[in-house]
Amino acid sequence: MKKYLVRSGMLPEYSYNEFDILDRDRFGSNNGNLVYQYSVIRTLMNENVEIYSDEYSTNPDRAEEINEKYDAYIIPLADALRDNFIPHLKNYTKLIKRLTIPVVVIGVGLKAPYNYDVTKGFKFDKEVKEFISAVLEKSNIIGLRGQITGDYLTYLGFKPEKDFTVIGCPSMYAFGREIKLKPININEESLISLNASNIVTEEVMQFLTNIATEFPNYYFIPQSYREFLLNYFGFGSIKNVVPSFPQNVKSKFYKEGRVKYFLNVPTWFQYASEASLSIGTRLHGNIVATINGTPSITIVSDARMRELALYHGLPSITPADITEHTDLKKLINEIDFKEVETIQPKRFDHFIDFLNKNKLEHIYKRDKNRKDAPLDTIMEKIYYHEPITTITKISEEEIGKRLTVGYEIYKQREERLRNKRVRQLQSELNNLKNKLKK
């Protein structure tokens, strides 16, 4: 039996309640991470493979333990080539260099402005080059999220189809080779799923708000951990966003109780399958709808979304396509929803070829059209906790529970994090002192 260690904050066969999530952020700050991690685990877990979570640890000192316990280290990544992820990337580089087992990176991408010229480089070029080089010493080829990231790695000196290949986002392959969208037929009773990231423009946010007014059976689906806390406790606000973004509980979506924050994949998938349409600037919010048969429209605002929408043929527009007069029904008639269905088999086959090149076990070895998976059987027996409802729409008893039990757990977590940060700073200070002495 092979044992694969997978980068994730939680395994899909475990169900955590709100207190578990308050005690520890198992989402990596964004519950969209659950989706592509679920897809990778569902694909790799079979009769010959057990999957374990690294719980987002990047500690290089774990190398000996990992070498002893596991047969491969699988690292699914989103837009990890970005400024604020570089400290983690440097730790991964140190860790990977100490490993003796195969290391496979699945789906890493670049975060950059929409039309940025990647040949100008970034201030983190050196760290990215070191990370990619370390991974290539432990695997045959790296999987990228899109062509823009491929152009960037080419600029850094790596070779297309030798060092890396574009595989898109693994979340698109959660259920295999085929995607079939249901017909779009919306009316005032239709369930419309809305989503928005903190970089959404005022015009786009106003458009989404207008949809919520026209279609009262809507839900807004946040993804960030900070939004989870806002929805759960009801105080605080989301900073550095446009005025109409749902930044506090006084905002329309929260006041109307039309916000859901999902704690796991199954309940999110069930909700998405029941919606008539998903629209917004959250890539994984719309991918969840797509893989569950619901049409979606992604409003593409940067390079990471642009390359994935192009690669997968996701129905998409840009913020420039939206004005104060944009009408949703008219927009639906102008968009091609079929390309994502047409292109899926080819993209899936290439993804499987990538796994084979890296000699990974997976459930599609004998049949690329397989529908079931061992993970499905496991998850069918588990109770998954319902999404978090806005605090403005729950009972007084439940509010009291959140503001006493829940808040105490959260305070203890924050104290642990502060103490950890103090220890890190003290260690850095001691290292600097030692260097000065030398």
Secondary structure in CASP SS format (residue, H / E / C, confidence):
PFRMAT SS
TARGET T0000
AUTHOR 0000-0000-0000
METHOD secondary structure of the structure
MODEL  1
M C 1.00
K E 1.00
K E 1.00
Y E 1.00
L E 1.00
V E 1.00
R C 1.00
S C 1.00
G C 1.00
M C 1.00
L C 1.00
P C 1.00
E C 1.00
Y C 1.00
S C 1.00
Y C 1.00
N C 1.00
E H 1.00
F H 1.00
D H 1.00
I H 1.00
L H 1.00
D H 1.00
R C 1.00
D C 1.00
R C 1.00
F C 1.00
G C 1.00
S C 1.00
N E 1.00
N C 1.00
G C 1.00
N H 1.00
L H 1.00
V H 1.00
Y H 1.00
Q H 1.00
Y H 1.00
S H 1.00
V H 1.00
I H 1.00
R H 1.00
T H 1.00
L H 1.00
M C 1.00
N E 1.00
E C 1.00
N C 1.00
V E 1.00
E E 1.00
I E 1.00
Y E 1.00
S E 1.00
D C 1.00
E C 1.00
Y C 1.00
S C 1.00
T C 1.00
N C 1.00
P H 1.00
D H 1.00
R H 1.00
A H 1.00
E H 1.00
E H 1.00
I H 1.00
N H 1.00
E H 1.00
K H 1.00
Y C 1.00
D C 1.00
A E 1.00
Y E 1.00
I E 1.00
I E 1.00
P E 1.00
L C 1.00
A C 1.00
D C 1.00
A C 1.00
L E 1.00
R C 1.00
D H 1.00
N H 1.00
F H 1.00
I H 1.00
P H 1.00
H H 1.00
L H 1.00
K H 1.00
N H 1.00
Y H 1.00
T H 1.00
K H 1.00
L H 1.00
I H 1.00
K H 1.00
R H 1.00
L C 1.00
T C 1.00
I C 1.00
P C 1.00
V E 1.00
V E 1.00
V E 1.00
I E 1.00
G E 1.00
V E 1.00
G C 1.00
L E 1.00
K C 1.00
A C 1.00
P C 1.00
Y C 1.00
N C 1.00
Y C 1.00
D C 1.00
V H 1.00
T H 1.00
K H 1.00
G C 1.00
F C 1.00
K C 1.00
F C 1.00
D H 1.00
K H 1.00
E H 1.00
V H 1.00
K H 1.00
E H 1.00
F H 1.00
I H 1.00
S H 1.00
A H 1.00
V H 1.00
L H 1.00
E C 1.00
K C 1.00
S C 1.00
N C 1.00
I C 1.00
I E 1.00
G E 1.00
L E 1.00
R C 1.00
G C 1.00
Q H 1.00
I H 1.00
T H 1.00
G H 1.00
D H 1.00
Y H 1.00
L H 1.00
T H 1.00
Y H 1.00
L C 1.00
G C 1.00
F C 1.00
K C 1.00
P E 1.00
E C 1.00
K C 1.00
D C 1.00
F E 1.00
T E 1.00
V E 1.00
I C 1.00
G C 1.00
C C 1.00
P H 1.00
S H 1.00
M H 1.00
Y H 1.00
A C 1.00
F C 1.00
G C 1.00
R C 1.00
E C 1.00
I C 1.00
K C 1.00
L C 1.00
K C 1.00
P C 1.00
I C 1.00
N C 1.00
I C 1.00
N C 1.00
E C 1.00
E C 1.00
S C 1.00
L C 1.00
I E 1.00
S E 1.00
L E 1.00
N E 1.00
A C 1.00
S C 1.00
N C 1.00
I C 1.00
V C 1.00
T C 1.00
E H 1.00
E H 1.00
V H 1.00
M H 1.00
Q H 1.00
F H 1.00
L H 1.00
T H 1.00
N H 1.00
I H 1.00
A H 1.00
T H 1.00
E H 1.00
F C 1.00
P C 1.00
N C 1.00
Y E 1.00
Y E 1.00
F E 1.00
I C 1.00
P C 1.00
Q C 1.00
S E 1.00
Y H 1.00
R H 1.00
E H 1.00
F H 1.00
L H 1.00
L H 1.00
N H 1.00
Y H 1.00
F H 1.00
G C 1.00
F C 1.00
G C 1.00
S C 1.00
I C 1.00
K C 1.00
N C 1.00
V C 1.00
V C 1.00
P C 1.00
S C 1.00
F C 1.00
P C 1.00
Q C 1.00
N C 1.00
V C 1.00
K C 1.00
S C 1.00
K H 1.00
F H 1.00
Y H 1.00
K H 1.00
E C 1.00
G C 1.00
R C 1.00
V E 1.00
K E 1.00
Y E 1.00
F C 1.00
L C 1.00
N C 1.00
V H 1.00
P H 1.00
T H 1.00
W H 1.00
F H 1.00
Q H 1.00
Y H 1.00
A H 1.00
S H 1.00
E H 1.00
A C 1.00
S C 1.00
L E 1.00
S E 1.00
I E 1.00
G E 1.00
T C 1.00
R C 1.00
L H 1.00
H H 1.00
G H 1.00
N H 1.00
I H 1.00
V H 1.00
A H 1.00
T H 1.00
I H 1.00
N C 1.00
G C 1.00
T C 1.00
P C 1.00
S E 1.00
I E 1.00
T E 1.00
I E 1.00
V C 1.00
S C 1.00
D C 1.00
A H 1.00
R H 1.00
M H 1.00
R H 1.00
E H 1.00
L H 1.00
A H 1.00
L H 1.00
Y H 1.00
H H 1.00
G C 1.00
L C 1.00
P C 1.00
S E 1.00
I E 1.00
T C 1.00
P H 1.00
A H 1.00
D H 1.00
I C 1.00
T C 1.00
E C 1.00
H C 1.00
T C 1.00
D C 1.00
L H 1.00
K H 1.00
K H 1.00
L H 1.00
I H 1.00
N H 1.00
E H 1.00
I C 1.00
D C 1.00
F C 1.00
K C 1.00
E H 1.00
V H 1.00
E H 1.00
T H 1.00
I H 1.00
Q H 1.00
P H 1.00
K H 1.00
R H 1.00
F H 1.00
D H 1.00
H H 1.00
F H 1.00
I H 1.00
D H 1.00
F H 1.00
L H 1.00
N H 1.00
K H 1.00
N C 1.00
K C 1.00
L C 1.00
E C 1.00
H C 1.00
I C 1.00
Y C 1.00
K C 1.00
R C 1.00
D C 1.00
K C 1.00
N C 1.00
R C 1.00
K C 1.00
D C 1.00
A C 1.00
P H 1.00
L H 1.00
D H 1.00
T H 1.00
I H 1.00
M H 1.00
E H 1.00
K C 1.00
I C 1.00
Y C 1.00
Y C 1.00
H C 1.00
E C 1.00
P C 1.00
I E 1.00
T E 1.00
T C 1.00
I H 1.00
T H 1.00
K H 1.00
I C 1.00
S C 1.00
E H 1.00
E H 1.00
E H 1.00
I H 1.00
G H 1.00
K H 1.00
R H 1.00
L H 1.00
T H 1.00
V H 1.00
G H 1.00
Y H 1.00
E H 1.00
I H 1.00
Y H 1.00
K H 1.00
Q H 1.00
R H 1.00
E H 1.00
E H 1.00
R H 1.00
L H 1.00
R H 1.00
N H 1.00
K H 1.00
R H 1.00
V H 1.00
R H 1.00
Q H 1.00
L H 1.00
Q H 1.00
S H 1.00
E H 1.00
L H 1.00
N H 1.00
N H 1.00
L H 1.00
K H 1.00
N H 1.00
K H 1.00
L H 1.00
K H 1.00
K C 1.00
END
